[in-house]
């Protein structure tokens, strides 16, 4: 029996050794993904310019990915032997100074799968006067007209555009006016929807609360106050996502946690010890993914808050990350990041044969777009 046991152990070790030996070296910096270098491409005739902080990204489809940057900066001089400089976070230039130095152009871009910029919403550039630039961008996954929603914390507004960007349909909040009633915000940060069109806004830096509106934009309720207890928030309240049980996951950055609520604001749970949750996403398999701005990692949780997997590393090389402010996944499973401190967007695709549990599942394609009433009138 002892001899049989030793044979079994030896066989097991050989099997493990065989598995480990399939690959040599490497630190698994990009997890189960590989970075798509050179995505996105510079705007034509813009080789001398680089993005200022890139704060938002949303994949409507693999061929229509919205990118928000806070203007443009002159391309910095490179060091001998260093990679071509494409980042705003260069020696001597802080994130704050980069925003103040930026040329206030090309805030909203749209890239295709090859990284080519296929749309520039420059007709709205002057809209961001008085603002650093937008915070997040999203499309309601249940909206057949695919309106584009832009959340601007500095303008104190949420802006709803037609899908083609030609018309500003709705504005919520009073421009550049802070408040904490049903018509004003204190630097709002994010938005999420229920299937019936009800939506929630995190409000966010100066206010610490969540607001609920019906599908027509009628204010319904709000909850939250400054603090660290259950249901309290500490600035900033930075992002929100909703699962298929209509539960809200709120990134309570100031308290280093995710809080979970029902749709009426009843506190359900909290997940502590998440250093700096910047963005939260509920995947199609109902796993919950968080971008941590302190560790520069992606964290995967189950719906009970158990950490299942983590990947990512700090840096400025392709595939490394510095301040993922928002991320998005398309219907083919490609992952897109908006890196505020690296001043860039990146595209990652799952490695061939990647473990499905280590990649964010593809999003369901958005509904086929129908023309809005505004578009039909034009």
C-alpha positions as CSV (number, residue, x, y, z in Angstrom):
1,X,0.0,0.0,0.0
2,X,2.9,2.4,0.9
3,X,4.5,1.6,-2.5
4,X,1.2,2.3,-4.3
5,X,0.8,5.6,-2.5
6,X,4.3,6.7,-3.4
7,X,3.7,5.8,-7.1
8,X,0.4,7.8,-7.0
9,X,2.2,10.9,-5.5
10,X,5.0,10.6,-8.1
11,X,2.5,10.4,-10.9
12,X,0.7,13.5,-9.6
13,X,3.8,15.5,-9.3
14,X,4.8,14.5,-12.8
15,X,1.4,15.6,-14.0
16,X,1.7,19.0,-12.3
17,X,5.3,19.4,-13.5
18,X,4.1,18.7,-17.1
19,X,1.4,21.3,-16.8
20,X,3.7,24.0,-15.4
21,X,6.3,23.2,-18.0
22,X,4.0,24.0,-20.9
23,X,5.0,27.6,-20.7
24,X,8.3,29.2,-19.6
25,X,8.8,32.6,-18.1
26,X,6.4,35.5,-17.9
27,X,4.6,37.2,-15.1
28,X,1.0,36.9,-16.5
29,X,0.8,40.7,-16.4
30,X,-2.2,40.8,-18.8
31,X,-4.0,37.9,-17.3
32,X,-5.8,35.8,-19.9
33,X,-5.7,38.7,-22.3
34,X,-3.2,40.1,-24.8
35,X,-2.9,43.8,-25.5
36,X,-3.7,45.0,-29.1
37,X,-0.8,47.4,-29.6
38,X,-1.4,50.5,-31.6
39,X,-5.1,50.7,-30.8
40,X,-6.5,53.3,-31.2
41,X,-4.5,55.0,-33.9
42,X,-3.8,58.8,-33.7
43,X,-6.2,61.1,-35.5
44,X,-5.0,61.8,-39.0
45,X,-2.4,64.6,-39.0
46,X,-2.4,64.5,-35.2
47,X,0.9,62.7,-34.7
48,X,2.3,65.6,-32.7
49,X,-0.6,65.4,-30.2
50,X,-1.5,62.9,-27.5
51,X,-4.7,62.6,-25.4
52,X,-5.0,64.4,-22.1
53,X,-6.5,62.2,-19.4
54,X,-8.7,59.5,-20.9
55,X,-11.6,59.1,-18.5
56,X,-14.3,57.1,-20.3
57,X,-14.8,54.3,-22.8
58,X,-17.9,52.4,-24.0
59,X,-18.1,49.7,-26.7
60,X,-21.4,49.9,-28.5
61,X,-20.0,47.2,-30.8
62,X,-16.5,46.0,-31.9
63,X,-16.6,48.6,-34.6
64,X,-18.0,51.5,-32.6
65,X,-16.1,52.2,-29.4
66,X,-16.6,55.6,-27.8
67,X,-13.6,57.2,-26.2
68,X,-13.6,60.3,-24.1
69,X,-10.4,62.3,-23.5
70,X,-10.1,65.7,-21.7
71,X,-8.6,67.5,-24.7
72,X,-5.1,67.1,-26.3
73,X,-1.5,67.7,-25.3
74,X,1.6,68.3,-27.3
75,X,3.5,65.1,-27.7
76,X,6.3,65.1,-25.2
77,X,9.9,64.6,-26.3
78,X,11.1,61.1,-25.9
79,X,14.2,59.8,-24.1
80,X,16.9,58.0,-26.0
81,X,16.1,54.3,-25.9
82,X,12.6,54.9,-24.5
83,X,9.4,53.8,-26.2
84,X,7.7,56.6,-28.3
85,X,6.1,59.0,-25.8
86,X,2.3,58.7,-26.0
87,X,1.4,59.4,-22.4
88,X,0.5,62.6,-20.6
89,X,2.0,61.4,-17.4
90,X,5.6,62.2,-18.2
91,X,8.3,63.5,-15.8
92,X,7.5,67.1,-14.8
93,X,3.9,66.9,-15.9
94,X,1.3,66.0,-13.3
95,X,-2.2,64.9,-14.0
96,X,-3.5,68.2,-12.8
97,X,-1.1,70.3,-14.9
98,X,-1.9,68.1,-17.9
99,X,-5.5,69.1,-17.7
100,X,-4.8,72.8,-17.4
101,X,-2.3,72.6,-20.3
102,X,-4.6,70.7,-22.7
103,X,-5.9,72.0,-25.9
104,X,-9.7,71.8,-25.5
105,X,-10.5,69.8,-28.6
106,X,-11.6,66.3,-29.6
107,X,-13.3,65.3,-26.4
108,X,-15.5,62.5,-27.9
109,X,-14.0,60.1,-30.4
110,X,-15.3,56.8,-31.9
111,X,-12.9,54.1,-33.0
112,X,-13.5,50.9,-35.0
113,X,-12.0,47.5,-34.4
114,X,-8.8,48.4,-36.2
115,X,-8.3,51.5,-34.0
116,X,-9.2,54.0,-36.8
117,X,-11.1,57.0,-35.6
118,X,-14.3,57.0,-37.5
119,X,-16.2,59.8,-35.8
120,X,-15.2,62.9,-33.9
121,X,-17.9,64.8,-32.1
122,X,-16.1,68.1,-32.3
123,X,-19.5,69.9,-32.8
124,X,-19.8,69.6,-29.0
125,X,-16.3,70.7,-27.9
126,X,-17.5,74.1,-26.7
127,X,-20.0,72.3,-24.5
128,X,-17.2,71.4,-22.1
129,X,-16.2,75.0,-21.5
130,X,-16.0,75.5,-17.8
131,X,-15.4,71.7,-17.3
132,X,-12.3,69.5,-17.2
133,X,-14.2,67.2,-19.5
134,X,-16.7,64.3,-19.1
135,X,-16.5,61.6,-16.4
136,X,-18.2,58.5,-17.9
137,X,-20.1,57.5,-21.1
138,X,-22.7,54.8,-21.5
139,X,-25.6,53.5,-23.6
140,X,-28.7,52.0,-21.9
141,X,-28.5,48.3,-23.0
142,X,-32.3,48.2,-23.2
143,X,-32.7,51.3,-25.4
144,X,-33.5,50.5,-29.1
145,X,-32.5,54.0,-30.1
146,X,-29.1,53.6,-28.4
147,X,-28.9,57.1,-27.0
148,X,-25.5,58.1,-25.7
149,X,-25.3,59.3,-22.1
150,X,-22.4,61.4,-21.0
151,X,-21.9,62.2,-17.3
152,X,-20.0,65.4,-16.5
153,X,-19.1,65.9,-12.9
154,X,-17.7,69.4,-13.4
155,X,-20.7,70.6,-15.4
156,X,-23.0,69.1,-12.8
157,X,-25.0,67.5,-15.6
158,X,-26.0,64.3,-17.3
159,X,-26.3,64.8,-21.1
160,X,-28.3,62.5,-23.4
161,X,-27.5,62.5,-27.1
162,X,-28.9,60.8,-30.2
163,X,-26.8,57.9,-31.2
164,X,-25.2,59.8,-34.1
165,X,-24.3,62.7,-31.9
166,X,-26.2,65.3,-33.9
167,X,-28.7,66.2,-31.2
168,X,-28.6,66.8,-27.5
169,X,-31.9,65.3,-26.5
170,X,-32.0,65.8,-22.7
171,X,-30.1,67.5,-20.0
172,X,-30.5,66.7,-16.3
173,X,-29.1,69.1,-13.8
174,X,-28.3,72.8,-14.0
175,X,-25.1,73.7,-15.8
176,X,-22.3,74.6,-13.4
177,X,-24.7,74.9,-10.5
178,X,-24.1,72.6,-7.5
179,X,-26.9,71.5,-5.3
180,X,-28.4,68.5,-3.4
181,X,-32.0,68.6,-4.4
182,X,-33.8,66.6,-7.1
183,X,-32.7,69.0,-9.9
184,X,-29.1,69.6,-8.9
185,X,-26.0,67.5,-8.4
186,X,-22.7,67.7,-6.5
187,X,-20.4,66.3,-9.2
188,X,-22.3,63.2,-10.5
189,X,-20.2,60.3,-11.7
190,X,-22.1,57.4,-13.3
191,X,-25.5,56.0,-14.4
192,X,-27.1,52.5,-14.7
193,X,-30.6,51.3,-15.9
194,X,-33.2,48.7,-15.1
195,X,-34.9,46.9,-18.0
196,X,-38.0,49.2,-17.7
197,X,-35.9,52.3,-18.2
198,X,-35.7,53.3,-14.6
199,X,-32.2,54.7,-14.0
200,X,-29.9,55.5,-11.1
201,X,-27.2,58.2,-10.8
202,X,-24.3,58.2,-8.4
203,X,-23.7,61.7,-7.1
204,X,-20.6,61.4,-6.2
205,X,-17.8,63.9,-5.1
206,X,-19.5,66.7,-3.3
207,X,-22.7,64.9,-2.5
208,X,-22.6,61.3,-1.3
209,X,-25.8,59.7,-2.6
210,X,-27.6,57.7,-5.2
211,X,-30.7,59.2,-7.1
212,X,-33.4,57.2,-8.8
213,X,-35.5,58.4,-11.8
214,X,-38.2,56.8,-13.8
215,X,-37.8,56.2,-17.6
216,X,-39.0,59.7,-18.4
217,X,-36.5,61.3,-16.1
218,X,-39.0,62.0,-13.2
219,X,-37.2,62.1,-9.9
220,X,-38.3,59.3,-7.6
221,X,-36.1,59.1,-4.6
222,X,-32.6,59.4,-3.2
223,X,-30.5,57.8,-0.5
224,X,-27.1,58.1,1.2
225,X,-25.2,60.5,3.4
226,X,-21.6,61.2,4.5
227,X,-20.3,58.4,6.7
228,X,-18.8,54.9,6.9
229,X,-21.8,52.9,8.2
230,X,-24.0,50.6,6.1
231,X,-25.7,52.7,3.5
232,X,-23.4,55.7,4.1
233,X,-20.8,56.9,1.5
234,X,-17.5,58.8,1.6
235,X,-16.4,60.8,-1.4
236,X,-16.2,59.9,-4.1
237,X,-19.2,57.6,-4.9
238,X,-17.7,56.7,-8.2
239,X,-19.7,54.1,-10.2
240,X,-22.8,51.9,-10.2
241,X,-23.9,48.6,-12.0
242,X,-27.0,46.5,-11.7
243,X,-27.5,42.7,-11.8
244,X,-30.4,40.6,-13.1
245,X,-32.0,40.6,-9.7
246,X,-32.2,44.4,-9.8
247,X,-29.5,44.8,-7.2
248,X,-27.2,47.8,-7.3
249,X,-23.5,47.6,-6.8
250,X,-22.1,51.0,-5.9
251,X,-18.4,51.8,-5.8
252,X,-17.9,53.6,-2.5
253,X,-14.3,54.6,-3.2
254,X,-13.9,56.8,-0.1
255,X,-14.7,53.8,2.1
256,X,-12.7,51.3,0.0
257,X,-15.7,49.0,-0.6
258,X,-18.6,48.0,-2.8
259,X,-22.0,48.4,-1.3
260,X,-25.0,46.5,-2.5
261,X,-28.6,47.8,-2.4
262,X,-32.0,46.8,-3.7
263,X,-33.7,49.1,-6.2
264,X,-35.3,51.1,-3.4
265,X,-32.1,51.9,-1.6
266,X,-32.3,49.2,1.1
267,X,-28.8,48.2,2.2
268,X,-28.1,44.5,1.5
269,X,-24.4,44.0,1.8
270,X,-20.9,45.5,1.7
271,X,-17.6,44.1,0.4
272,X,-14.8,45.8,2.3
273,X,-11.0,46.0,1.7
274,X,-11.2,46.9,-2.0
275,X,-8.5,49.6,-2.0
276,X,-9.9,52.1,-4.5
277,X,-12.8,50.8,-6.6
278,X,-13.0,53.1,-9.7
279,X,-15.4,51.2,-11.9
280,X,-17.8,48.2,-11.4
281,X,-19.3,46.0,-14.1
282,X,-21.8,43.1,-13.8
283,X,-21.0,40.6,-16.6
284,X,-23.5,38.5,-18.5
285,X,-22.7,35.5,-16.2
286,X,-23.4,37.8,-13.2
287,X,-19.9,37.9,-12.0
288,X,-18.9,41.3,-10.7
289,X,-15.7,42.9,-12.0
290,X,-14.0,45.9,-10.4
291,X,-11.2,48.1,-11.6
292,X,-9.0,49.0,-8.6
293,X,-7.3,52.3,-9.1
294,X,-4.8,51.7,-6.2
295,X,-3.6,48.3,-7.1
296,X,-4.2,48.7,-10.9
297,X,-5.8,45.3,-11.0
298,X,-9.0,43.9,-12.3
299,X,-10.9,42.0,-9.5
300,X,-13.5,39.3,-10.1
301,X,-16.1,38.7,-7.5
302,X,-19.1,36.4,-7.2
303,X,-22.4,38.1,-6.2
304,X,-21.7,37.4,-2.6
305,X,-18.5,39.4,-2.7
306,X,-16.0,36.5,-2.7
307,X,-12.8,37.4,-4.6
308,X,-12.4,34.8,-7.3
309,X,-9.5,36.1,-9.5
310,X,-7.3,39.2,-10.0
311,X,-4.9,40.3,-12.7
312,X,-3.1,43.4,-13.9
313,X,0.0,45.4,-13.1
314,X,1.0,49.0,-12.8
315,X,3.0,50.6,-15.5
316,X,3.1,52.6,-18.8
317,X,4.1,49.8,-21.2
318,X,1.5,48.4,-23.5
319,X,-0.8,46.1,-21.4
320,X,0.2,47.7,-18.1
321,X,-2.3,50.0,-16.4
322,X,-2.4,53.2,-14.4
323,X,-5.8,54.4,-13.3
324,X,-8.5,52.5,-15.1
325,X,-11.3,55.0,-14.8
326,X,-13.9,53.1,-16.9
327,X,-13.8,49.8,-18.8
328,X,-16.1,48.1,-21.3
329,X,-16.5,44.8,-23.0
330,X,-17.9,44.2,-26.5
331,X,-19.9,41.4,-28.0
332,X,-16.7,39.6,-29.1
333,X,-15.2,39.7,-25.6
334,X,-12.7,42.4,-26.2
335,X,-11.9,44.5,-23.2
336,X,-11.3,48.3,-23.4
337,X,-9.8,50.5,-20.7
338,X,-9.8,54.2,-20.2
339,X,-6.7,55.0,-18.2
340,X,-6.8,58.4,-16.6
341,X,-3.2,58.6,-15.4
342,X,-1.7,56.9,-18.5
343,X,-3.7,59.2,-20.7
344,X,-4.7,56.5,-23.1
345,X,-7.3,53.9,-24.1
346,X,-6.2,50.3,-24.5
347,X,-7.8,47.2,-26.2
348,X,-7.3,43.7,-24.9
349,X,-8.4,40.5,-26.6
350,X,-8.7,37.1,-24.9
351,X,-5.8,34.9,-25.6
352,X,-6.5,31.8,-27.7
353,X,-7.6,29.0,-25.4
354,X,-7.9,31.4,-22.5
355,X,-9.6,30.0,-19.3
356,X,-13.2,31.4,-19.6
357,X,-13.3,32.0,-15.9
358,X,-10.5,34.5,-16.2
359,X,-12.0,36.7,-18.9
360,X,-15.0,39.0,-18.7
361,X,-17.8,37.3,-20.8
362,X,-18.8,39.0,-24.0
363,X,-21.7,41.5,-23.7
364,X,-24.9,40.8,-25.5
365,X,-25.2,42.8,-28.7
366,X,-27.2,46.0,-28.1
367,X,-30.7,46.1,-29.6
368,X,-30.8,46.9,-33.3
369,X,-30.9,50.6,-33.5
370,X,-34.1,52.3,-34.6
371,X,-34.2,56.0,-35.6
372,X,-35.1,58.4,-32.9
373,X,-38.0,60.8,-33.4
374,X,-35.4,63.6,-33.7
375,X,-33.6,61.8,-36.4
376,X,-36.8,61.0,-38.3
377,X,-37.7,64.7,-38.3
378,X,-34.4,65.7,-39.9
